[in-house]
Amino acid sequence: MKAGLHHGVKDGLRAASGVLALLLVWCALLSPIVPVRAEELIDLDIRAAMLKRKDGLITRTETVYNDIFVTKYQTLLTMTFHWKGYYFQESQINLADPDDMPMLYGRALSVATIYPPDVKRVLVLGLGGGGLSSYLGRFLPDAVIDSVELDPGVIDAAKKYFGMRETSRSRLIEGDGRVFLNRHSEPYDLIVVDAFTGSYIPFHLMTKEFYRLLRDRLTPHGVAAFNIIPGTKLYDSNLRTLKSVFDRLDLYQSNDEAAGGRSVIVMAPRDPADAEGLKEKAVATQERYKFKFDVAKLATDWRIELPKEIKGDELTDDFAPVNVYDAFGRRYRKKN
């Protein structure tokens, strides 16, 4: 009797365990998936400490390349370069909200994520305060992001004041963007060119030879995104040079008065066929990554047409008078 009772209890326990296992499986299938925050690319303690600082100038640093100002106003921390008597806003973050992207052109750049079918590797040329790199990193939890910056003083400021961190999927690399691409052949799904010297990109990062190199460093379905300031002969020449290398260009415009006016974001997919059905891709991308600023809405609201006739000259390594062309049509606004 005792042996029979023992076996009966064991059989009952096995049955109960099987039912419990089935219940657990069903609960897992029916329960909503809770997104897990990716490894932090920013030091939230540094940002919290900066939030407590008084408004005004935080620091000024002169380097070989830049005269760097970091200032705070309420919750906004801004990095500005002083160049030839003018101030150019390079980066801005919201210390109270790590998911925010205060600068409108940065939101427009995020539209680039709708082009590749999957974003696993990202390259950003030009760090600033790291606003774009950290924004993309927080919403692309599986992406590895390399940020290349020529000025070590900018990298130091981004770490010390803006809280940028180097992690297993975020590298802050000191060096020239073109040299980096020449030395590293691994392809990227997304490459962003946002490296400015004053009001324009350094000439060697806007020639036909550079654009060919950049195109070769994209995955077959990758895309390059460029932040370009309109209104000058240099803008027209840059568009014409890009058009000579990439078969398709898509343009998006933001109007950010705080950053000095309009910016045009140029998307250059390596495979022009990938640009078809962008509206559906944008909606799917937003549903997948859940960006704070809806890339589907941005792609619709900020899209502008490529000019039918581009009058600028093609820029090459042997012919790139960017400072002269930038002066045609440029109207600066001095700030105290």
C-alpha positions as CSV (number, residue, x, y, z in Angstrom):
1,M,0.0,0.0,0.0
2,K,2.7,2.4,0.9
3,A,4.6,1.7,-2.4
4,G,1.4,2.2,-4.4
5,L,0.7,5.5,-2.6
6,H,4.2,6.7,-3.2
7,H,3.9,6.0,-7.0
8,G,0.5,7.7,-7.1
9,V,1.9,10.9,-5.5
10,K,4.8,10.9,-7.9
11,D,2.5,10.5,-10.9
12,G,0.3,13.4,-9.6
13,L,3.4,15.6,-9.1
14,R,4.5,14.9,-12.7
15,A,1.0,15.8,-14.0
16,A,0.9,19.0,-12.0
17,S,4.4,20.0,-13.2
18,G,3.3,19.4,-16.8
19,V,0.3,21.6,-16.4
20,L,2.4,24.3,-14.7
21,A,4.9,24.2,-17.5
22,L,2.1,24.6,-20.1
23,L,0.7,27.6,-18.1
24,L,4.1,29.3,-18.0
25,V,4.5,28.8,-21.8
26,W,1.0,30.3,-22.5
27,C,1.7,33.2,-20.1
28,A,5.0,34.0,-21.9
29,L,3.2,33.9,-25.3
30,L,0.3,36.1,-24.2
31,S,2.3,38.6,-22.2
32,P,3.5,41.8,-23.9
33,I,7.2,42.0,-24.5
34,V,8.7,44.7,-22.4
35,P,11.6,46.5,-24.1
36,V,14.9,46.4,-22.3
37,R,16.9,49.6,-22.3
38,A,20.2,49.1,-24.1
39,E,23.5,49.4,-22.4
40,E,23.8,53.1,-21.4
41,L,25.9,55.1,-23.9
42,I,25.7,58.1,-21.5
43,D,26.6,58.7,-17.9
44,L,23.4,59.8,-16.3
45,D,25.2,60.9,-13.1
46,I,27.2,63.4,-15.1
47,R,24.1,64.8,-16.7
48,A,22.3,65.0,-13.3
49,A,25.3,66.9,-11.9
50,M,25.3,69.3,-14.9
51,L,21.6,69.9,-14.5
52,K,22.3,71.3,-11.0
53,R,24.9,73.8,-12.3
54,K,24.0,77.4,-12.7
55,D,23.0,78.7,-16.1
56,G,25.7,80.4,-18.2
57,L,29.1,79.5,-19.5
58,I,30.4,76.1,-18.1
59,T,33.7,76.0,-19.8
60,R,35.8,77.4,-22.7
61,T,38.6,75.3,-24.2
62,E,40.9,76.3,-27.0
63,T,42.4,73.5,-29.0
64,V,44.5,73.3,-32.2
65,Y,41.3,72.9,-34.2
66,N,38.5,74.7,-32.3
67,D,37.5,77.3,-29.7
68,I,35.0,75.3,-27.8
69,F,32.2,76.8,-25.6
70,V,29.9,74.7,-23.4
71,T,27.0,76.6,-22.0
72,K,23.8,75.8,-20.0
73,Y,20.4,77.3,-20.1
74,Q,17.7,75.6,-17.9
75,T,17.8,72.0,-19.0
76,L,19.7,72.5,-22.2
77,L,23.5,72.0,-22.5
78,T,25.0,73.4,-25.7
79,M,28.4,73.0,-27.4
80,T,29.3,76.0,-29.6
81,F,32.4,76.7,-31.7
82,H,33.8,80.2,-32.1
83,W,35.2,80.5,-35.6
84,K,36.4,83.7,-37.4
85,G,34.4,85.9,-35.2
86,Y,31.2,83.9,-35.4
87,Y,29.5,81.3,-33.1
88,F,28.3,78.0,-34.6
89,Q,26.1,75.7,-32.5
90,E,27.4,72.2,-32.9
91,S,25.4,70.1,-30.4
92,Q,22.7,70.3,-27.8
93,I,21.2,67.9,-25.3
94,N,18.4,68.0,-22.8
95,L,19.9,67.2,-19.4
96,A,16.5,66.2,-18.0
97,D,15.5,63.8,-20.8
98,P,18.2,61.4,-22.3
99,D,15.7,60.5,-25.0
100,D,15.3,64.0,-26.3
101,M,16.8,65.5,-29.5
102,P,16.6,69.3,-29.1
103,M,18.3,70.1,-32.4
104,L,15.9,69.7,-35.3
105,Y,18.5,68.7,-37.9
106,G,19.4,65.8,-35.6
107,R,15.8,64.6,-35.8
108,A,16.0,64.8,-39.5
109,L,19.2,62.7,-39.6
110,S,17.4,59.9,-37.7
111,V,15.2,59.5,-40.8
112,A,18.2,57.7,-42.4
113,T,17.2,54.6,-40.3
114,I,14.2,54.0,-42.6
115,Y,16.5,53.1,-45.5
116,P,18.5,50.0,-44.5
117,P,16.4,46.8,-43.8
118,D,18.4,46.4,-40.5
119,V,20.7,48.9,-38.7
120,K,23.5,47.0,-37.1
121,R,26.6,49.2,-37.7
122,V,26.6,53.0,-37.6
123,L,29.4,55.4,-38.3
124,V,29.1,59.1,-37.4
125,L,31.8,61.5,-38.7
126,G,31.8,64.5,-36.3
127,L,31.0,64.0,-32.6
128,G,30.1,67.3,-31.1
129,G,28.5,66.6,-27.7
130,G,27.4,63.2,-28.9
131,G,23.7,64.1,-29.1
132,L,23.1,62.2,-32.4
133,S,25.2,59.1,-31.4
134,S,23.6,58.8,-28.0
135,Y,20.1,59.3,-29.5
136,L,20.6,56.6,-32.1
137,G,22.2,54.3,-29.6
138,R,19.3,54.5,-27.2
139,F,16.7,53.5,-29.8
140,L,18.9,51.1,-31.8
141,P,19.8,48.6,-29.0
142,D,21.5,46.1,-31.3
143,A,23.6,48.7,-33.2
144,V,27.3,49.2,-32.8
145,I,28.1,53.0,-33.2
146,D,31.5,54.4,-34.1
147,S,31.9,58.1,-33.7
148,V,35.0,59.6,-35.3
149,E,36.1,63.1,-34.2
150,L,39.3,64.9,-35.3
151,D,39.6,67.2,-32.2
152,P,40.5,65.4,-28.9
153,G,39.2,68.4,-27.0
154,V,35.7,67.8,-28.4
155,I,35.9,64.2,-27.3
156,D,37.0,65.3,-23.8
157,A,34.2,67.8,-23.5
158,A,31.6,65.2,-24.8
159,K,32.7,62.9,-22.0
160,K,33.2,65.4,-19.2
161,Y,30.1,67.6,-19.7
162,F,27.7,65.7,-22.0
163,G,28.2,62.3,-20.3
164,M,29.3,60.3,-23.4
165,R,30.7,56.9,-22.6
166,E,32.6,54.3,-24.4
167,T,31.0,50.9,-24.2
168,S,31.1,47.5,-25.9
169,R,28.9,49.0,-28.7
170,S,30.0,52.6,-28.7
171,R,33.5,53.8,-29.7
172,L,34.7,57.4,-29.6
173,I,37.6,57.5,-32.1
174,E,40.1,60.3,-32.4
175,G,41.0,60.9,-36.0
176,D,40.1,62.2,-39.4
177,G,37.0,60.7,-40.9
178,R,38.5,60.1,-44.4
179,V,41.6,58.5,-43.0
180,F,39.5,56.3,-40.8
181,L,37.5,55.1,-43.9
182,N,40.7,54.5,-45.8
183,R,42.1,52.3,-43.0
184,H,38.9,50.4,-42.2
185,S,37.1,48.4,-44.9
186,E,34.3,47.0,-42.7
187,P,30.9,48.2,-44.2
188,Y,28.3,50.2,-42.3
189,D,24.5,50.2,-42.7
190,L,24.4,53.9,-41.9
191,I,27.1,56.6,-42.3
192,V,26.4,60.1,-41.1
193,V,28.6,63.0,-42.2
194,D,28.2,65.9,-39.7
195,A,31.7,67.3,-39.5
196,F,31.8,71.0,-39.7
197,T,34.6,73.6,-39.7
198,G,32.6,76.8,-39.1
199,S,29.7,76.9,-41.6
200,Y,30.8,74.1,-43.9
201,I,32.3,70.6,-44.0
202,P,36.1,70.4,-44.5
203,F,36.8,70.2,-48.3
204,H,38.3,66.7,-48.3
205,L,35.0,65.4,-46.9
206,M,32.9,66.7,-49.8
207,T,34.8,65.7,-52.9
208,K,33.9,63.1,-55.5
209,E,36.8,60.9,-54.4
210,F,35.6,61.0,-50.8
211,Y,32.0,60.2,-51.8
212,R,33.2,57.2,-53.8
213,L,35.2,55.9,-50.8
214,L,32.2,56.4,-48.5
215,R,29.8,54.6,-50.9
216,D,32.3,51.7,-51.0
217,R,32.1,51.5,-47.2
218,L,28.3,51.0,-47.2
219,T,26.6,47.7,-47.0
220,P,24.7,46.7,-50.2
221,H,21.5,48.3,-48.8
222,G,23.2,50.9,-46.7
223,V,22.7,54.7,-46.7
224,A,24.8,57.8,-46.2
225,A,23.3,60.9,-44.6
226,F,24.8,64.4,-44.9
227,N,24.0,67.6,-43.0
228,I,24.5,70.5,-45.4
229,I,23.7,74.2,-45.0
230,P,21.8,75.6,-48.0
231,G,21.8,79.0,-49.6
232,T,25.3,79.1,-51.2
233,K,27.2,78.0,-54.3
234,L,28.9,75.5,-52.1
235,Y,25.6,73.8,-51.4
236,D,24.8,73.5,-55.1
237,S,28.3,72.2,-55.8
238,N,28.0,69.6,-53.0
239,L,24.7,68.4,-54.3
240,R,26.0,68.1,-57.9
241,T,29.1,66.2,-56.6
242,L,26.9,63.8,-54.6
243,K,24.7,63.3,-57.6
244,S,27.7,62.3,-59.7
245,V,28.4,59.4,-57.3
246,F,25.0,58.3,-56.0
247,D,22.2,57.4,-58.3
248,R,19.5,58.7,-56.0
249,L,19.3,61.5,-53.5
250,D,16.5,62.2,-51.1
251,L,16.3,65.6,-49.3
252,Y,14.8,66.6,-46.0
253,Q,14.8,70.1,-44.5
254,S,14.6,71.3,-40.9
255,N,14.3,75.0,-39.9
256,D,16.2,75.4,-36.6
257,E,16.6,79.1,-35.8
258,A,18.4,78.3,-32.6
259,A,21.1,76.5,-34.6
260,G,21.4,79.3,-37.1
261,G,18.7,78.6,-39.6
262,R,17.9,75.9,-42.2
263,S,19.7,72.6,-42.6
264,V,19.2,70.2,-45.5
265,I,19.7,66.5,-44.8
266,V,20.7,64.5,-47.9
267,M,20.1,60.8,-47.9
268,A,22.1,58.8,-50.4
269,P,21.2,55.1,-50.5
270,R,23.8,52.8,-52.1
271,D,21.1,50.9,-53.9
272,P,18.6,53.4,-55.3
273,A,15.9,50.7,-55.5
274,D,15.9,50.5,-51.7
275,A,14.3,54.0,-51.6
276,E,11.1,52.7,-53.0
277,G,8.1,52.4,-50.7
278,L,9.6,54.8,-48.2
279,K,6.3,55.6,-46.6
280,E,5.7,52.0,-45.6
281,K,9.3,51.5,-44.6
282,A,9.1,54.6,-42.4
283,V,6.0,53.4,-40.6
284,A,7.6,50.0,-40.0
285,T,10.8,51.5,-38.8
286,Q,9.0,53.7,-36.2
287,E,7.0,50.7,-35.0
288,R,10.2,48.7,-34.6
289,Y,12.4,51.2,-32.9
290,K,9.9,53.6,-31.3
291,F,11.9,56.7,-31.7
292,K,10.9,59.6,-29.5
293,F,10.4,61.7,-32.7
294,D,8.4,59.7,-35.2
295,V,10.6,59.1,-38.2
296,A,7.5,58.3,-40.3
297,K,6.0,61.7,-39.6
298,L,9.4,63.5,-40.1
299,A,9.9,61.7,-43.4
300,T,6.6,63.0,-44.7
301,D,6.6,66.5,-43.2
302,W,10.2,67.5,-43.9
303,R,10.7,65.9,-47.4
304,I,11.6,68.4,-50.1
305,E,12.3,67.9,-53.8
306,L,15.7,67.6,-55.3
307,P,16.2,70.6,-57.7
308,K,15.8,69.6,-61.4
309,E,18.8,71.6,-62.4
310,I,21.8,71.8,-60.1
311,K,24.1,74.6,-61.2
312,G,27.2,74.0,-59.0
313,D,30.5,72.6,-60.0
314,E,31.7,69.1,-59.2
315,L,34.2,69.2,-56.3
316,T,37.3,67.0,-56.6
317,D,40.5,66.6,-54.6
318,D,42.2,68.8,-57.1
319,F,39.4,71.4,-57.2
320,A,37.4,72.3,-54.1
321,P,37.4,76.0,-53.4
322,V,34.9,75.5,-50.5
323,N,35.7,78.8,-48.6
324,V,35.1,80.9,-51.8
325,Y,31.9,79.0,-52.8
326,D,30.6,79.2,-49.2
327,A,30.9,83.0,-49.4
328,F,28.5,83.2,-52.4
329,G,25.1,83.8,-50.8
330,R,26.1,83.3,-47.2
331,R,24.8,85.8,-44.6
332,Y,26.1,85.3,-41.2
333,R,24.6,86.5,-38.0
334,K,27.0,87.6,-35.3
335,K,26.3,86.7,-31.7
336,N,27.7,88.3,-28.7
